[in-house]
C-alpha cells in the first residue's frame, strides 16, 4: 500500500459550485448513500461561502468543513471503489494532522463505521444527526388517532378558506427571504451565527433552484407568503426536505405546509427524509410527533487521546 504520510501533494479543496453536481453525484450515487448531507443540494447550500469544500483525488471525494468559530473537520470520504476506503481515511486523517487539527469525521454511514474502527478511531453513534424518514402517505394523509391534533390545526385553516398553496419559482425568492428574516428576528441573539449560516444556505438553494431541480412550495394568506418549504428528489423513492419556515403567529402553519408539500409536490415518492434535529429539544419533539418510519443512522469518529 502507498505510504500516505510520504505523499507531498496537498489535497486541492474547491468551493462547491453548480457545475460540480454531476461529479459529486457520481460518487454519492455509486456509494449508495442516503444521508441527507451527501445530497448535492445540501453540499452547495450549507457549503456557501466556502464553509464546505470538496477535493477529488484518485477515485475519492473528500469534504472539508470549516464553519466560523469551530475547528476544521471532515465528512466521511466517499470512494468509487469501496476497497479504497482504508486509504481514503488515512489520507484525510493525514491532511487534518498536517493542518494542526485533531482528526474528526462526521456523517459516517453505517456501512463504513467498521472501517474507521479498523483504522484506530473511536466511533460513536451521532444521534443528534440521525435523519428522520417518514412514509409520504403518512405526511400527506395524517391518518389515525396519532395525527389527530395536526389534522385539527389543518382543518381550522381549511374551514377558514384563508389559505392557498402555491408552487414557488425564482420570482418568489424575495418573499421567502423576507419571511425568513422575520422568522429569525424572534430568535435569541445566541442563535445569530447559525441563522446567518442558514440564510446563506437558503439564499444559495433558492437562487439555484432551477439548476438544482428544487421543489418549492408556499402558503399564501391574504396575498402574502406565510410559509415556505424547499425539497428535492435525489433518490428514486425518497425526497428530502431541506428548509421549512412559517410565520409563528398563525397556528397550524407548520403542519399545513408539511402536509401540502406531500400532497402537491412530493406525492410520487414513497419516503420523505426530513433531515436531523441537531440535538435541539423542540425540534426533536416536533420531528418525533410525526412518527418517523425509520432513521438514517450516522456516526462520528475521532482518535482516542493518547495516555501520557
KOLLO-519263 format. One record per residue (C-alpha): residue in one letter; x negated, y negated, z. Coordinates in pm, 1 decimal, decimal comma. Example, Ala and Ser with C-alpha at 12.3 -4.5 7.8 and 13.67 -1.06 7.14 Angstrom:
<r><type>A</type><px>-1230,0</px><py>450,0</py><pz>780,0</pz></r>
<r><type>S</type><px>-1367,0</px><py>106,0</py><pz>714,0</pz></r>
//
This chain:
<r><type>X</type><px>0,0</px><py>0,0</py><pz>0,0</pz></r>
<r><type>X</type><px>-115,1</px><py>-353,2</py><pz>-74,9</pz></r>
<r><type>X</type><px>-271,8</px><py>-537,5</py><pz>217,2</pz></r>
<r><type>X</type><px>-15,7</px><py>-811,2</py><pz>269,6</pz></r>
<r><type>X</type><px>-235,0</px><py>-1017,4</py><pz>501,1</pz></r>
<r><type>X</type><px>-502,5</px><py>-1046,1</py><pz>233,6</pz></r>
<r><type>X</type><px>-269,3</px><py>-1189,0</py><pz>-25,7</pz></r>
<r><type>X</type><px>-377,2</px><py>-1550,1</py><pz>-78,1</pz></r>
<r><type>X</type><px>-85,2</px><py>-1686,7</py><pz>-279,9</pz></r>
<r><type>X</type><px>184,1</px><py>-1860,3</py><pz>-79,7</pz></r>
<r><type>X</type><px>549,6</px><py>-1788,1</py><pz>-133,3</pz></r>
<r><type>X</type><px>690,0</px><py>-2066,2</py><pz>-351,2</pz></r>
<r><type>X</type><px>1019,8</px><py>-2172,3</py><pz>-198,9</pz></r>
<r><type>X</type><px>1256,9</px><py>-2383,1</py><pz>-404,8</pz></r>
<r><type>X</type><px>1575,8</px><py>-2569,5</py><pz>-321,4</pz></r>
<r><type>X</type><px>1888,5</px><py>-2382,3</py><pz>-427,6</pz></r>
<r><type>X</type><px>2040,7</px><py>-2518,7</py><pz>-748,5</pz></r>
<r><type>X</type><px>2336,7</px><py>-2410,0</py><pz>-961,3</pz></r>
<r><type>X</type><px>2111,4</px><py>-2268,1</py><pz>-1233,6</pz></r>
<r><type>X</type><px>1973,7</px><py>-2011,3</py><pz>-986,2</pz></r>
<r><type>X</type><px>2310,7</px><py>-1838,8</py><pz>-948,0</pz></r>
<r><type>X</type><px>2252,7</px><py>-1555,4</py><pz>-1193,8</pz></r>
<r><type>X</type><px>1913,0</px><py>-1469,5</py><pz>-1046,5</pz></r>
<r><type>X</type><px>2037,3</px><py>-1476,2</py><pz>-686,1</pz></r>
<r><type>X</type><px>2339,3</px><py>-1261,8</py><pz>-766,6</pz></r>
<r><type>X</type><px>2118,5</px><py>-1011,3</py><pz>-945,8</pz></r>
<r><type>X</type><px>1950,4</px><py>-945,0</py><pz>-610,9</pz></r>
<r><type>X</type><px>2251,8</px><py>-959,1</py><pz>-381,3</pz></r>
<r><type>X</type><px>2471,5</px><py>-758,7</py><pz>-617,1</pz></r>
<r><type>X</type><px>2208,2</px><py>-489,4</py><pz>-658,8</pz></r>
<r><type>X</type><px>2171,9</px><py>-460,5</py><pz>-278,6</pz></r>
<r><type>X</type><px>2546,6</px><py>-418,3</py><pz>-222,3</pz></r>
<r><type>X</type><px>2556,4</px><py>-689,1</py><pz>45,3</pz></r>
<r><type>X</type><px>2889,7</px><py>-807,7</py><pz>184,1</pz></r>
<r><type>X</type><px>2752,6</px><py>-1061,3</py><pz>434,7</pz></r>
<r><type>X</type><px>2914,7</px><py>-1396,3</py><pz>365,7</pz></r>
<r><type>X</type><px>2582,0</px><py>-1580,2</py><pz>393,8</pz></r>
<r><type>X</type><px>2449,2</px><py>-1386,4</py><pz>93,7</pz></r>
<r><type>X</type><px>2709,9</px><py>-1526,0</py><pz>-146,6</pz></r>
<r><type>X</type><px>2575,4</px><py>-1788,3</py><pz>-382,8</pz></r>
<r><type>X</type><px>2832,6</px><py>-2042,7</py><pz>-264,7</pz></r>
<r><type>X</type><px>2702,8</px><py>-2006,6</py><pz>90,6</pz></r>
<r><type>X</type><px>2341,0</px><py>-2036,9</py><pz>-22,7</pz></r>
<r><type>X</type><px>2388,7</px><py>-2356,1</py><pz>-220,6</pz></r>
<r><type>X</type><px>2635,2</px><py>-2518,9</py><pz>22,5</pz></r>
<r><type>X</type><px>2454,5</px><py>-2462,6</py><pz>352,1</pz></r>
<r><type>X</type><px>2121,0</px><py>-2497,4</py><pz>176,2</pz></r>
<r><type>X</type><px>2199,3</px><py>-2857,0</py><pz>74,8</pz></r>
<r><type>X</type><px>1905,5</px><py>-3098,1</py><pz>115,0</pz></r>
<r><type>X</type><px>1659,3</px><py>-2812,5</py><pz>143,2</pz></r>
<r><type>X</type><px>1794,9</px><py>-2653,3</py><pz>461,4</pz></r>
<r><type>X</type><px>1781,8</px><py>-2314,5</py><pz>286,2</pz></r>
<r><type>X</type><px>1523,8</px><py>-2247,9</py><pz>16,9</pz></r>
<r><type>X</type><px>1455,4</px><py>-1936,6</py><pz>-188,4</pz></r>
<r><type>X</type><px>1144,0</px><py>-1767,9</py><pz>-326,3</pz></r>
<r><type>X</type><px>1131,0</px><py>-1480,6</py><pz>-575,7</pz></r>
<r><type>X</type><px>824,0</px><py>-1259,2</py><pz>-583,9</pz></r>
<r><type>X</type><px>755,7</px><py>-903,9</py><pz>-704,0</pz></r>
<r><type>X</type><px>1119,6</px><py>-795,1</py><pz>-703,0</pz></r>
<r><type>X</type><px>1202,5</px><py>-950,8</py><pz>-366,0</pz></r>
<r><type>X</type><px>1414,0</px><py>-1255,7</py><pz>-279,8</pz></r>
<r><type>X</type><px>1307,9</px><py>-1442,7</py><pz>34,4</pz></r>
<r><type>X</type><px>1530,9</px><py>-1702,4</py><pz>203,1</pz></r>
<r><type>X</type><px>1378,1</px><py>-1961,5</py><pz>437,5</pz></r>
<r><type>X</type><px>1595,8</px><py>-2163,6</py><pz>675,6</pz></r>
<r><type>X</type><px>1476,8</px><py>-2498,0</py><pz>811,8</pz></r>
<r><type>X</type><px>1755,6</px><py>-2678,2</py><pz>991,0</pz></r>
<r><type>X</type><px>1664,6</px><py>-3007,1</py><pz>1163,7</pz></r>
<r><type>X</type><px>1579,3</px><py>-2959,3</py><pz>1529,9</pz></r>
<r><type>X</type><px>1535,4</px><py>-2581,2</py><pz>1503,3</pz></r>
<r><type>X</type><px>1228,7</px><py>-2363,5</py><pz>1432,4</pz></r>
<r><type>X</type><px>1198,8</px><py>-2215,8</py><pz>1086,6</pz></r>
<r><type>X</type><px>1336,6</px><py>-1864,7</py><pz>1044,0</pz></r>
<r><type>X</type><px>1422,2</px><py>-1637,4</py><pz>753,9</pz></r>
<r><type>X</type><px>1722,2</px><py>-1444,4</py><pz>636,7</pz></r>
<r><type>X</type><px>1665,8</px><py>-1076,2</py><pz>571,8</pz></r>
<r><type>X</type><px>1477,1</px><py>-1018,8</py><pz>243,9</pz></r>
<r><type>X</type><px>1670,1</px><py>-873,9</py><pz>-49,6</pz></r>
<r><type>X</type><px>1494,5</px><py>-623,6</py><pz>-276,0</pz></r>
<r><type>X</type><px>1573,9</px><py>-498,6</py><pz>-623,6</pz></r>
<r><type>X</type><px>1415,6</px><py>-168,2</py><pz>-520,4</pz></r>
<r><type>X</type><px>1502,1</px><py>-52,3</py><pz>-165,7</pz></r>
<r><type>X</type><px>1166,6</px><py>125,3</py><pz>-149,8</pz></r>
<r><type>X</type><px>1000,9</px><py>-219,6</py><pz>-131,8</pz></r>
<r><type>X</type><px>1177,8</px><py>-321,3</py><pz>188,8</pz></r>
<r><type>X</type><px>892,7</px><py>-249,7</py><pz>428,2</pz></r>
<r><type>X</type><px>655,3</px><py>-450,5</py><pz>209,7</pz></r>
<r><type>X</type><px>903,8</px><py>-737,6</py><pz>193,7</pz></r>
<r><type>X</type><px>937,9</px><py>-753,0</py><pz>573,8</pz></r>
<r><type>X</type><px>559,3</px><py>-762,3</py><pz>614,2</pz></r>
<r><type>X</type><px>522,7</px><py>-1036,5</py><pz>350,7</pz></r>
<r><type>X</type><px>789,8</px><py>-1254,2</py><pz>513,8</pz></r>
<r><type>X</type><px>651,2</px><py>-1194,1</py><pz>862,3</pz></r>
<r><type>X</type><px>305,5</px><py>-1299,0</py><pz>748,7</pz></r>
<r><type>X</type><px>447,6</px><py>-1616,0</py><pz>592,6</pz></r>
<r><type>X</type><px>609,4</px><py>-1719,9</py><pz>920,3</pz></r>
<r><type>X</type><px>298,6</px><py>-1634,6</py><pz>1122,1</pz></r>
<r><type>X</type><px>80,3</px><py>-1836,7</py><pz>883,2</pz></r>
<r><type>X</type><px>317,1</px><py>-2131,7</py><pz>934,5</pz></r>
<r><type>X</type><px>290,1</px><py>-2116,7</py><pz>1311,8</pz></r>
<r><type>X</type><px>637,3</px><py>-1989,1</py><pz>1395,3</pz></r>
<r><type>X</type><px>740,4</px><py>-1673,1</py><pz>1575,0</pz></r>
<r><type>X</type><px>885,9</px><py>-1434,1</py><pz>1315,0</pz></r>
<r><type>X</type><px>1265,3</px><py>-1425,5</py><pz>1330,9</pz></r>
<r><type>X</type><px>1503,9</px><py>-1269,8</py><pz>1080,2</pz></r>
<r><type>X</type><px>1883,1</px><py>-1314,5</py><pz>1074,8</pz></r>
<r><type>X</type><px>2167,2</px><py>-1183,7</py><pz>860,5</pz></r>
<r><type>X</type><px>2031,0</px><py>-829,5</py><pz>859,3</pz></r>
<r><type>X</type><px>2283,1</px><py>-587,0</py><pz>712,0</pz></r>
<r><type>X</type><px>2345,6</px><py>-261,9</py><pz>897,9</pz></r>
<r><type>X</type><px>2166,7</px><py>-52,2</py><pz>636,3</pz></r>
<r><type>X</type><px>1839,8</px><py>-245,0</py><pz>689,3</pz></r>
<r><type>X</type><px>1827,1</px><py>-256,3</py><pz>1069,7</pz></r>
<r><type>X</type><px>1622,4</px><py>64,8</py><pz>1083,7</pz></r>
<r><type>X</type><px>1361,0</px><py>-85,1</py><pz>850,8</pz></r>
<r><type>X</type><px>1298,0</px><py>-369,1</py><pz>1094,8</pz></r>
<r><type>X</type><px>1270,4</px><py>-130,6</py><pz>1389,6</pz></r>
<r><type>X</type><px>1015,1</px><py>72,8</py><pz>1193,3</pz></r>
<r><type>X</type><px>821,5</px><py>-249,5</py><pz>1132,5</pz></r>
<r><type>X</type><px>794,0</px><py>-305,1</py><pz>1509,9</pz></r>
<r><type>X</type><px>1072,6</px><py>-557,5</py><pz>1558,6</pz></r>
<r><type>X</type><px>1326,5</px><py>-577,9</py><pz>1837,8</pz></r>
<r><type>X</type><px>1662,8</px><py>-553,8</py><pz>1663,1</pz></r>
<r><type>X</type><px>1991,1</px><py>-657,1</py><pz>1822,8</pz></r>
<r><type>X</type><px>2349,8</px><py>-697,1</py><pz>1712,2</pz></r>
<r><type>X</type><px>2431,5</px><py>-1059,7</py><pz>1635,2</pz></r>
<r><type>X</type><px>2796,9</px><py>-1061,0</py><pz>1742,3</pz></r>
<r><type>X</type><px>2830,5</px><py>-1437,7</py><pz>1704,8</pz></r>
<r><type>X</type><px>2766,8</px><py>-1395,8</py><pz>1332,4</pz></r>
<r><type>X</type><px>2982,8</px><py>-1092,3</py><pz>1255,0</pz></r>
<r><type>X</type><px>3210,4</px><py>-1169,7</py><pz>959,9</pz></r>
<r><type>X</type><px>3583,6</px><py>-1127,0</py><pz>1018,4</pz></r>
<r><type>X</type><px>3755,1</px><py>-929,6</py><pz>740,7</pz></r>
<r><type>X</type><px>4133,7</px><py>-923,5</py><pz>702,0</pz></r>
<r><type>X</type><px>4383,2</px><py>-745,2</py><pz>481,3</pz></r>
<r><type>X</type><px>4501,7</px><py>-1003,0</py><pz>229,3</pz></r>
<r><type>X</type><px>4862,6</px><py>-884,7</py><pz>269,4</pz></r>
<r><type>X</type><px>4847,3</px><py>-945,2</py><pz>645,9</pz></r>
<r><type>X</type><px>4740,2</px><py>-1306,2</py><pz>593,4</pz></r>
<r><type>X</type><px>4994,9</px><py>-1356,8</py><pz>318,2</pz></r>
<r><type>X</type><px>5297,7</px><py>-1188,0</py><pz>477,5</pz></r>
<r><type>X</type><px>5218,0</px><py>-1219,9</py><pz>852,2</pz></r>
<r><type>X</type><px>5414,8</px><py>-901,1</py><pz>925,6</pz></r>
<r><type>X</type><px>5540,6</px><py>-772,7</py><pz>1258,4</pz></r>
<r><type>X</type><px>5552,4</px><py>-896,4</py><pz>1615,1</pz></r>
<r><type>X</type><px>5180,2</px><py>-975,3</py><pz>1637,8</pz></r>
<r><type>X</type><px>5218,4</px><py>-1261,6</py><pz>1388,3</pz></r>
<r><type>X</type><px>5546,8</px><py>-1389,7</py><pz>1529,2</pz></r>
<r><type>X</type><px>5406,7</px><py>-1719,1</py><pz>1665,8</pz></r>
<r><type>X</type><px>5230,3</px><py>-1802,0</py><pz>1338,9</pz></r>
<r><type>X</type><px>5545,2</px><py>-1734,8</py><pz>1136,2</pz></r>
<r><type>X</type><px>5738,0</px><py>-1967,1</py><pz>1367,2</pz></r>
<r><type>X</type><px>5493,7</px><py>-2252,9</py><pz>1303,9</pz></r>
<r><type>X</type><px>5517,7</px><py>-2199,8</py><pz>929,8</pz></r>
<r><type>X</type><px>5897,1</px><py>-2167,5</py><pz>934,6</pz></r>
<r><type>X</type><px>5931,1</px><py>-2504,0</py><pz>1105,5</pz></r>
<r><type>X</type><px>5724,2</px><py>-2669,8</py><pz>835,9</pz></r>
<r><type>X</type><px>5913,0</px><py>-2487,9</py><pz>561,2</pz></r>
<r><type>X</type><px>6250,2</px><py>-2585,1</py><pz>706,7</pz></r>
<r><type>X</type><px>6145,6</px><py>-2948,5</py><pz>721,6</pz></r>
<r><type>X</type><px>6080,8</px><py>-2934,2</py><pz>348,1</pz></r>
<r><type>X</type><px>5799,7</px><py>-3180,6</py><pz>400,3</pz></r>
<r><type>X</type><px>5501,1</px><py>-2999,9</py><pz>255,4</pz></r>
<r><type>X</type><px>5372,1</px><py>-2897,6</py><pz>-86,1</pz></r>
<r><type>X</type><px>5089,0</px><py>-2653,6</py><pz>-160,0</pz></r>
<r><type>X</type><px>4864,4</px><py>-2785,8</py><pz>-436,5</pz></r>
<r><type>X</type><px>4565,3</px><py>-2647,6</py><pz>-623,2</pz></r>
<r><type>X</type><px>4278,0</px><py>-2893,2</py><pz>-587,0</pz></r>
<r><type>X</type><px>4027,5</px><py>-2999,1</py><pz>-850,5</pz></r>
<r><type>X</type><px>3737,6</px><py>-3244,4</py><pz>-881,5</pz></r>
<r><type>X</type><px>3984,5</px><py>-3534,4</py><pz>-879,2</pz></r>
<r><type>X</type><px>4074,8</px><py>-3447,0</py><pz>-517,4</pz></r>
<r><type>X</type><px>3721,9</px><py>-3444,9</py><pz>-373,1</pz></r>
<r><type>X</type><px>3756,9</px><py>-3789,2</py><pz>-216,7</pz></r>
<r><type>X</type><px>4077,7</px><py>-3689,8</py><pz>-37,8</pz></r>
<r><type>X</type><px>3912,3</px><py>-3379,3</py><pz>107,6</pz></r>
<r><type>X</type><px>3609,1</px><py>-3574,0</py><pz>227,8</pz></r>
<r><type>X</type><px>3835,3</px><py>-3834,4</py><pz>387,6</pz></r>
<r><type>X</type><px>4025,4</px><py>-3561,2</py><pz>570,8</pz></r>
<r><type>X</type><px>3702,7</px><py>-3402,7</py><pz>693,0</pz></r>
<r><type>X</type><px>3568,9</px><py>-3733,4</py><pz>820,8</pz></r>
<r><type>X</type><px>3895,8</px><py>-3794,1</py><pz>1003,6</pz></r>
<r><type>X</type><px>3881,5</px><py>-3440,3</py><pz>1148,3</pz></r>
<r><type>X</type><px>3524,8</px><py>-3479,6</py><pz>1270,0</pz></r>
<r><type>X</type><px>3590,0</px><py>-3822,3</py><pz>1424,2</pz></r>
<r><type>X</type><px>3780,1</px><py>-3646,8</py><pz>1703,8</pz></r>
<r><type>X</type><px>3486,2</px><py>-3418,6</py><pz>1788,2</pz></r>
<r><type>X</type><px>3223,1</px><py>-3452,0</py><pz>2059,9</pz></r>
<r><type>X</type><px>2912,9</px><py>-3655,2</py><pz>1982,9</pz></r>
<r><type>X</type><px>2714,3</px><py>-3340,9</py><pz>2065,6</pz></r>
<r><type>X</type><px>2860,7</px><py>-3186,9</py><pz>1750,3</pz></r>
<r><type>X</type><px>2748,7</px><py>-3471,5</py><pz>1526,5</pz></r>
<r><type>X</type><px>2444,8</px><py>-3292,4</py><pz>1380,0</pz></r>
<r><type>X</type><px>2630,9</px><py>-2974,1</py><pz>1290,9</pz></r>
<r><type>X</type><px>2912,7</px><py>-3188,6</py><pz>1148,5</pz></r>
<r><type>X</type><px>2659,1</px><py>-3362,4</py><pz>926,6</pz></r>
<r><type>X</type><px>2536,2</px><py>-3024,0</py><pz>801,6</pz></r>
<r><type>X</type><px>2892,2</px><py>-2911,0</py><pz>737,1</pz></r>
<r><type>X</type><px>2972,4</px><py>-3230,6</py><pz>548,0</pz></r>
<r><type>X</type><px>2662,9</px><py>-3172,7</py><pz>331,2</pz></r>
<r><type>X</type><px>2786,4</px><py>-2818,0</py><pz>267,2</pz></r>
<r><type>X</type><px>3142,5</px><py>-2923,9</py><pz>182,0</pz></r>
<r><type>X</type><px>3025,1</px><py>-3202,3</py><pz>-48,3</pz></r>
<r><type>X</type><px>2790,0</px><py>-2964,6</py><pz>-231,7</pz></r>
<r><type>X</type><px>3059,2</px><py>-2699,4</py><pz>-273,3</pz></r>
<r><type>X</type><px>3325,2</px><py>-2942,9</py><pz>-393,6</pz></r>
<r><type>X</type><px>3101,9</px><py>-3130,1</py><pz>-636,4</pz></r>
<r><type>X</type><px>3006,3</px><py>-2794,8</py><pz>-791,6</pz></r>
<r><type>X</type><px>3349,8</px><py>-2631,3</py><pz>-769,3</pz></r>
<r><type>X</type><px>3372,3</px><py>-2558,1</py><pz>-1142,3</pz></r>
<r><type>X</type><px>3022,8</px><py>-2408,9</py><pz>-1167,8</pz></r>
<r><type>X</type><px>3081,7</px><py>-2200,0</py><pz>-853,8</pz></r>
<r><type>X</type><px>3428,5</px><py>-2079,7</py><pz>-963,5</pz></r>
<r><type>X</type><px>3575,7</px><py>-2200,8</py><pz>-635,3</pz></r>
<r><type>X</type><px>3942,1</px><py>-2173,6</py><pz>-547,6</pz></r>
<r><type>X</type><px>4053,5</px><py>-2483,5</py><pz>-361,8</pz></r>
<r><type>X</type><px>4397,9</px><py>-2540,4</py><pz>-219,6</pz></r>
<r><type>X</type><px>4558,3</px><py>-2809,8</py><pz>-12,1</pz></r>
<r><type>X</type><px>4872,6</px><py>-2901,3</py><pz>179,3</pz></r>
<r><type>X</type><px>5020,5</px><py>-3233,3</py><pz>80,3</pz></r>
<r><type>X</type><px>5262,9</px><py>-3407,8</py><pz>317,2</pz></r>
<r><type>X</type><px>5406,1</px><py>-3746,3</py><pz>239,1</pz></r>
<r><type>X</type><px>5179,4</px><py>-3770,2</py><pz>-61,1</pz></r>
<r><type>X</type><px>4859,4</px><py>-3717,5</py><pz>142,7</pz></r>
<r><type>X</type><px>4628,5</px><py>-3418,8</py><pz>172,2</pz></r>
<r><type>X</type><px>4664,2</px><py>-3295,2</py><pz>532,0</pz></r>
<r><type>X</type><px>4480,2</px><py>-2962,5</py><pz>497,7</pz></r>
<r><type>X</type><px>4242,6</px><py>-2801,1</py><pz>250,3</pz></r>
<r><type>X</type><px>4069,4</px><py>-2468,3</py><pz>203,5</pz></r>
<r><type>X</type><px>3776,5</px><py>-2359,0</py><pz>-14,7</pz></r>
<r><type>X</type><px>3724,3</px><py>-1996,6</py><pz>-119,4</pz></r>
<r><type>X</type><px>3589,1</px><py>-1776,9</py><pz>-396,7</pz></r>
<r><type>X</type><px>3585,9</px><py>-1413,0</py><pz>-504,7</pz></r>
<r><type>X</type><px>3223,5</px><py>-1295,9</py><pz>-503,3</pz></r>
<r><type>X</type><px>3325,2</px><py>-928,2</py><pz>-495,4</pz></r>
<r><type>X</type><px>3589,1</px><py>-727,3</py><pz>-681,5</pz></r>
<r><type>X</type><px>3818,3</px><py>-659,2</py><pz>-385,6</pz></r>
<r><type>X</type><px>3718,8</px><py>-931,8</py><pz>-138,2</pz></r>
<r><type>X</type><px>3742,3</px><py>-1309,5</py><pz>-128,0</pz></r>
<r><type>X</type><px>3553,1</px><py>-1536,2</py><pz>112,3</pz></r>
<r><type>X</type><px>3698,1</px><py>-1846,6</py><pz>277,3</pz></r>
<r><type>X</type><px>3416,0</px><py>-2094,1</py><pz>342,1</pz></r>
<r><type>X</type><px>3584,4</px><py>-2410,5</py><pz>461,8</pz></r>
<r><type>X</type><px>3926,2</px><py>-2479,3</py><pz>607,9</pz></r>
<r><type>X</type><px>4023,5</px><py>-2810,4</py><pz>764,6</pz></r>
<r><type>X</type><px>4357,2</px><py>-2951,9</py><pz>875,3</pz></r>
<r><type>X</type><px>4486,8</px><py>-3261,5</py><pz>1047,5</pz></r>
<r><type>X</type><px>4527,8</px><py>-3170,5</py><pz>1414,0</pz></r>
<r><type>X</type><px>4832,2</px><py>-3390,7</py><pz>1467,2</pz></r>
<r><type>X</type><px>5054,3</px><py>-3166,6</py><pz>1254,6</pz></r>
<r><type>X</type><px>5129,8</px><py>-2838,9</py><pz>1441,4</pz></r>
<r><type>X</type><px>5104,8</px><py>-2526,0</py><pz>1230,3</pz></r>
<r><type>X</type><px>4889,1</px><py>-2664,7</py><pz>950,4</pz></r>
<r><type>X</type><px>4609,8</px><py>-2411,2</py><pz>1001,8</pz></r>
<r><type>X</type><px>4841,0</px><py>-2106,4</py><pz>985,2</pz></r>
<r><type>X</type><px>5012,6</px><py>-2268,2</py><pz>686,3</pz></r>
<r><type>X</type><px>4702,5</px><py>-2337,1</py><pz>475,6</pz></r>
<r><type>X</type><px>4569,7</px><py>-1989,6</py><pz>557,3</pz></r>
<r><type>X</type><px>4895,1</px><py>-1821,3</py><pz>452,1</pz></r>
<r><type>X</type><px>4943,2</px><py>-2038,3</py><pz>143,7</pz></r>
<r><type>X</type><px>4590,4</px><py>-1971,2</py><pz>16,2</pz></r>
<r><type>X</type><px>4650,3</px><py>-1597,3</py><pz>44,0</pz></r>
<r><type>X</type><px>4988,5</px><py>-1626,2</py><pz>-128,5</pz></r>
<r><type>X</type><px>4889,9</px><py>-1861,3</py><pz>-409,5</pz></r>
<r><type>X</type><px>4519,8</px><py>-1824,2</py><pz>-489,5</pz></r>
<r><type>X</type><px>4388,6</px><py>-1503,8</py><pz>-329,9</pz></r>
<r><type>X</type><px>4672,7</px><py>-1254,9</py><pz>-375,5</pz></r>
<r><type>X</type><px>4479,0</px><py>-1040,2</py><pz>-624,9</pz></r>
<r><type>X</type><px>4219,0</px><py>-917,7</py><pz>-373,7</pz></r>
<r><type>X</type><px>4257,3</px><py>-655,0</py><pz>-103,1</pz></r>
<r><type>X</type><px>4049,1</px><py>-826,1</py><pz>165,3</pz></r>
<r><type>X</type><px>3960,3</px><py>-1178,4</py><pz>275,5</pz></r>
<r><type>X</type><px>3636,0</px><py>-1245,8</py><pz>461,4</pz></r>
<r><type>X</type><px>3675,4</px><py>-1549,5</py><pz>685,9</pz></r>
<r><type>X</type><px>3312,5</px><py>-1562,9</py><pz>798,9</pz></r>
<r><type>X</type><px>3183,8</px><py>-1571,3</py><pz>1157,2</pz></r>
<r><type>X</type><px>3285,3</px><py>-1752,0</py><pz>1476,7</pz></r>
<r><type>X</type><px>2931,0</px><py>-1871,7</py><pz>1564,5</pz></r>
<r><type>X</type><px>2995,6</px><py>-1782,7</py><pz>1927,9</pz></r>
<r><type>X</type><px>3243,5</px><py>-2069,6</py><pz>1968,7</pz></r>
<r><type>X</type><px>3512,0</px><py>-1961,6</py><pz>2215,4</pz></r>
<r><type>X</type><px>3801,3</px><py>-2143,6</py><pz>2049,3</pz></r>
<r><type>X</type><px>3706,1</px><py>-2025,6</py><pz>1701,4</pz></r>
<r><type>X</type><px>3667,0</px><py>-1667,4</py><pz>1820,0</pz></r>
<r><type>X</type><px>4011,0</px><py>-1675,0</py><pz>1979,4</pz></r>
<r><type>X</type><px>4162,7</px><py>-1813,7</py><pz>1660,3</pz></r>
<r><type>X</type><px>3998,6</px><py>-1554,7</py><pz>1435,8</pz></r>
<r><type>X</type><px>4091,9</px><py>-1266,6</py><pz>1663,9</pz></r>
<r><type>X</type><px>4453,0</px><py>-1388,3</py><pz>1669,3</pz></r>
<r><type>X</type><px>4478,1</px><py>-1289,5</py><pz>1301,3</pz></r>
<r><type>X</type><px>4386,0</px><py>-929,0</py><pz>1390,2</pz></r>
<r><type>X</type><px>4089,3</px><py>-850,0</py><pz>1163,9</pz></r>
<r><type>X</type><px>4089,4</px><py>-509,6</py><pz>999,3</pz></r>
<r><type>X</type><px>3708,5</px><py>-488,9</py><pz>1009,1</pz></r>
<r><type>X</type><px>3388,1</px><py>-673,9</py><pz>1089,3</pz></r>
<r><type>X</type><px>3079,0</px><py>-707,9</py><pz>874,9</pz></r>
<r><type>X</type><px>2813,8</px><py>-638,2</py><pz>1137,2</pz></r>
<r><type>X</type><px>2487,7</px><py>-829,3</py><pz>1129,2</pz></r>
<r><type>X</type><px>2164,5</px><py>-805,0</py><pz>1321,1</pz></r>
<r><type>X</type><px>1873,0</px><py>-1027,7</py><pz>1412,3</pz></r>
<r><type>X</type><px>1514,2</px><py>-915,9</py><pz>1453,1</pz></r>
<r><type>X</type><px>1222,6</px><py>-1066,3</py><pz>1644,5</pz></r>
<r><type>X</type><px>883,1</px><py>-942,0</py><pz>1751,9</pz></r>
<r><type>X</type><px>859,1</px><py>-838,4</py><pz>2120,5</pz></r>
<r><type>X</type><px>647,5</px><py>-1053,1</py><pz>2349,7</pz></r>
<r><type>X</type><px>301,1</px><py>-908,7</py><pz>2395,5</pz></r>
<r><type>X</type><px>209,1</px><py>-820,7</py><pz>2750,9</pz></r>
<r><type>X</type><px>-81,5</px><py>-1019,8</py><pz>2892,8</pz></r>
//
